[in-house]
Amino acid sequence: MNKLLTLALLAAAAFTAQAQSYPGNKPIALVVPFAAGGPTDRVARDLAVAMNKQIPGSNFVVENTVGAGGTLGAIRVAKAAPDGHTLLVWHVGMATTPIMYRKLSYKPLEDFEYLGMINDVPMTLIGKPQLPANTYRDFENYIRANAGKLNLAHAGLGSASHLCGLMWQSAIKLSESMTTIPFNGTGPAMNALLGGQVDVMCDQTTSTTGQIEGGRVKGFAVTTARPMSSHKLLKDYPTLAEMGLKNFNLTIWHGMYAPKGTPAAITKQLNEALQRALKDPEFVKKQEALGALLVTDKRVTPEGHKAFVAAEIDRIRPVFEAAKAYAD
């Protein structure tokens, strides 16, 4: 047997042994860079249950590392040991933070191993119950007439609701911007809307459908390119594109990441487990109930996932730069 063949066989054996020994007796932390109870946290907790079914002996647990627009959680994972036991579950913040933070201490496209996309979550434009509008057209007319007097809540700089609010105001070309009020997370922002302290919010269906269904907020439109005809509640709401905002399409995707340098045997095992988890009937049912669309295209692969995030950074950059929405 020649030397090259021997080395190849040894490498293959090591790869297989590494995959078989993972995860051992250690839990696998799914780090969520936001508070418990928020939409990303909810996705991660449902995913943890599904992932535990896919890797024998695994113990996926969600850990919340909150602060600095999600960057503290990302930093924690970027600096963690690359052994597959500390992973990140994050949304579009992976693409917005390198734009908002001009002195970011990590590079989203270089400091992580991309494991695959999880879902696309549509956004819903909602208002406090007291607003004198019941259709999107009446709502937009009211906003135009009172923009300087109204405020729009979001869950913090770089959050999904912040991005949606910026894109929507830019699309309708308000003569005077609404006052944006940042909160420390989706929960506090939603509570302020429920209490009537703020007027408008644009947030993920994972946190808005229950409030709309319970009549605690008013729903006006969804942000997907096509109507959500299969969703029992959101099928009755128009898309912003249908309402004249040409090509408006915004979904808040979630992805999973490992520290740079995590062995290929482990990242391969995690990606394969993720792809199986996305077909788990219980996980599918939970996501569908929230209006989330599970990823089935090439973005579920590490290569497709990374290419998509790079394209999202390019797409989103002009919105934040025009608004001068910097966090530093």
ABEGO torsion letter per residue (X at the ends): XBAAAAAAAAAAAAAAAAAAAOAEABBBBBBBABBBGBAAAAAAAAAAAAAAAABBGBBBBBBBBBEGGGAAAAAAAAABBBAGABBBBBBAAAAAAAAABAABABBAAAABBBAEBABBBBBBBBBBAABBBABAAAAAAAAAAAAAABBBBBAEBGBAAAAAAAAAAAAAGBABBBBBBBBBEAAAAAAAAAAGABABBBBBAAAAAAAAAAGABBBABBABABBBAABAAAAABBBAAAAGBBGBBBBBBBBBBBBBGBBAAAAAAAAAAAAAAAABAAAAAAAAAAGBBBBABAAABAAAAAAAAAAAAAAAAAAAAAAGBBAX
